[in-house]
Amino acid sequence: MAGISVADVKTLREKTGAGMMDAKKALTEAGGDIEAAVDALRAKGLATAQKKSSRTAAEGLVGVAVANDSGATKGVAVEVNSETDFVAKNEQFQDFVRNTTTAALGVDGDDVEALKAAAYPGGGTVGDKLTDNIATIGENQQVRRMKTVSVENGVVVPYVHNAAADGLGKIGVLVALESEAGEDVLAPLGKQLAMHIAAAFPQALNADGLDAEMLDRERAIAAEKAAESGKPENVQEKMVEGAVKKFAKENALLSQLFVMDNKTSIADVVAKAGKDAGKEIVLKDYVRFQLGEGIEKEESDFAAEVAAAVGG
């Protein structure tokens, strides 16, 4: 266990659900590399669940907004972080996220620095207001990321799961549908798709858009599992290809099974809606922001800190 900390073991157990000894062994064999240990446990079937970066690791809010301009529709999602959930419930902070999201509609691309330089309602820039908020609220905050989608002919449908306020919450989704079908068809379809996206957490619109490193990682895990099966090499190869295809199908939005019936692919859901409306509908793009994705939030043991302070 030299070089392997209790904190790392705890983190690995939280990510995988593995037992204490299995987690220690995996970390030791991986030289302390948590992600490599996660892969090893999954390959051995010891990880009870694949804990993705969807676990909330920071506080704050995600804001979504949509605007129409000369027939085109643009939607934007913005994540603003705070240190505590208490601040996220603060009306001043919520106003800041809402106004910053609206300002993002006027920014080209997904450049956070350009967003900070954008005009803020009431004067100054978004960055100026952010600095002011930090000073007045007394807690560190940051505009972390933004993402836009747009269509020339169609709609962008916004959705916030378990909204904390209008257009604000911990999961924000945008669905871009291109079609000549009316909004009475596209808006309810977009909301259903957005609810699916919030629940199913797709990694890309289609299999071609999946991250190559992610697929390589899944292939390596599948190869290790296949090798442990003891089956002939040609059978192992088929096992690996089957596992990778299954992963791609389950993580690409268009091939995912619709959460509302768990049997129809999203591609077929969209195609049927277009057929019923008599107009082709194309699911052009989507955005899914979940608060804290990919951020490691440092946890502290308050009782231990107090005891240390008293003892010191």
N, C-alpha and C positions, 0 to 999 in steps of 0.2 A: 504493500500500500504506500510505499515511499513515493512522495510527490503527488499522490492522489488525495485530494481534500474531501472532507465530509460534505462540504457544500456541493462539490462536483457529483458526488454519489447521490445526494438529494436531488440535484437538478436532473440527473439521468433517470432516476426513479420516477420523477414527475413527468418526464417526457415519454416514458415507455410503460410505466406500471410494473416494471420488473422487480423481482425481489432484491433484498439488500445484497446478498452474496453474489447473485448473478450480476448486479450492477457493478460491484467492486471488481469482479473478475474481468468483466468486459472493459472497464476503464483501464485496468492494469495492462491488459493485452493490447489496448489501443494507445498506450502511452499517454493517457490522460486526455485524448481527443474525444470530446463528448459526442460529436456528430458521427465519428467512426464507430464509437461504442453503440450508438443508437442503431446504426446499420447492422452491426454484428448481432445485436440482440434480436432485431427483426428477422435476420437471416436464420437464426436459430429458433424462431417462433416464440421467443421469450418476451417480446414486447407486446403487451395486450392491445395497444392501439398506436396508430401513427399520429403522434401529436405534432401538428403542423404549426406554422407561424401564426395561425389564427388565434392562438392563445393571447388574450389581452395582456400586454406587458408594459403599458404606459397609460396614463389617464389623459383626459381631454375630450374632444369631440370631432366627429367627421361632419362636414357640411356638404350639401348638394344643392345645386341651383341650375335652372334652365332658362334660356332666353331665345327669342325668335328675332331674326334680323334679315329683312329682305327675302323672306321665304325659307331661309336656312334655319335650322335649329341647332343650338349648341348647348351642351351640358358640361358641368364641371363638378368635380369632387375635390375637397380640400380637407386635409387632416391638420389639426392644431393640437399640440400636446400641452398638458399641464402636469404638475407633480402629483396632484391629488384629485380624486373624484369630487371632493368638496368644492374645489375651484371650478370644475366642469359644470357644476350646478349653479354657479354664480351668474347672475343676470348680465353683469358687465362682460364676463368672459364669453357668454353665449352671444351677446350682441357683436362682440369682436369677431367671432367665428362666422356669424351670419354675414356681416358686412365684408369680411375678407373673402368669403366665398363668392359674393356678388361682384366684388372687385376682380376676382379671378376670371370672370366671364369676358373681361376686356383685355386679358393678357394672351398674347400669342404663344402657342406651345405650352409646355408644362414646366416652365422655368420658375422655381420658387423665388429666386433672387429678383426676377422681373416682377413677381407678384408683390414682394416687399417694397419695391420701388413704385408700385402703382398708387394712385390717389386714393385716400381714405375719406369716406363721407365726413364732412365737418372740418376738413383741413388736414394738411400733412400727408404722409404716406402710410401704408400698411405697416412698414417697419417702424415708423415713428410711434404709431399707436401701440405696437407690440412692446416697444421699450417703455412706454408710459404705463401699460398694463402691468408689466413686471414690477415697476416701481410702486404702483398704487395697490396692487393685489398682494405683493410681497411673496410671489412664488414664480419660479422660472417657467417660462412658456416658450414654445417654438412653433413656427409654421413649418411643418415637416415635409409635406409633399402635396402635389396637385396633379390631376389628370383630366383631360378634356376629351369629349367625343362630339361629333357633329354629323349631320346629314343635310344634304341639299333638298331632298324631297322626302319628307317623312316626319318622324317625331323622335325626341329623346325623352324617355320616361324616367323621372327620378323616384327613388324609393329609399326610405330610411326605416330600418328594422328597429322596433321598440324605441321610437323617437323620444328624445328628451325634451324637444321643443320643435316647432315647425322647421323642417329641413335639417334638423340636427340630431345626431345620435351616435351610436358606437359602430354601426355598420351602415354604410351608404352605398347605394347601387345606382348606376345609370345604364339604361338599355337603349341603344340606337337602332331604330327600325326604319328601313328605307322602303317606301311604297307609295302608290297613289291611292291606297285605301284611306278612308276617312279616319279622323281621330277617334270616332266612336268605336272603331275596330281596333286601332293601334294602341290606344291608351290602356284599355283593359288587358290586352295581350301583353303589352310591355310590363304592366304591374305584375302579372302572373309570372312572367319570365324573371323579373327582378326579385321576386320572392324566392323563386327557385335558386337564383344565383346567390342570394344571401345565405340560403341553407346549405347548398351543395358545394360552394367554394371551388368553382372551376379554375384551372390554372391557365387556360388559354381558350380562345374561341374555337379552334379546331386542333387536331392532332399535329398539324404542321407547325403550329405556333408554340408548342410545348418546348420548354427550355431543354437544350441538348444535354447539359450537365445533369439535369434532373433525370432524364431518360437513361443516361449512362449509369447513374447511381442505381436506378431500379434494375437495370440489366445486371449489374454486378451482384446485387442482392439476390436476384433470381438465379444467377449462375451458381452462387454459393449454395443456395437451397437445393438446386438440381444436382450438384455434385454430391451432396450429402445423401441423396436418394439412392445412390449406388446403381442407378439404371445406366444402360448403354449410352455412349456419347451422343449418338444420333437422336435418342429419345430426350436426352438432357437439352440438346439444342432446341428441340420443339417446345420443351417445357419453358425454356427461357423466352423464346419468341412469343409464346402464348401469354406469359406473365406480363411482358412489356406491352403487348397489344391491349391486354385487359386494363393495365394501368392507364394507357393513353385514352382508351374509351371512357374510363371513369373520370378522367380529369380534364377532358376537352368538352367545353360547353355543349356544342352541337350534338355530340354523341352521348351525353349523359341522359339517364332516364329521368323524365319529368317527375319531380317529387310528389306531384298531386295524384299520379296514378301508378308510378314506379314501373311502367311498362312501355311507355311511348318516348322515343328519343326527342330531344328538344328540336332537332331539325324537322322531324315529322310534325311536331306541334305547330311550328311556324308555317310549314307547308300546308297543313290542313286549314289553318286560319286564313291563309291566302286564297286557297281554293274556295272556301265558304264565302269569302268576300268578293270573289271574282277578280281579284287583283293580286299579283305576286307580292309577297312580303319577304324582305331580306333582313335577317338579323346581322347588321353590319358590324357592330362592335358593342362592347360593354365595359363597365368599370365596376370593380368591387373593392372598396376600402374598408378594412376593419381596423378599428383603433388599436394601435400598438403592435401591428404586424412586424415581426422581425426585430423588435426592440427588446433588449434584455434589461428588465427592470431590477435594480438592486434592492433586495429585501433586507431589512434590518430586524434584529431581535431587540425590541425595545426594553424588555425586562433585563436582558443581559447587559445592555448599554447602561441602564440605571445602576445595576449591581456593580458594574465596573467603575462607574463614576463614584459611587459611594465607597467602594473599596480603595479607590485611588485617593 
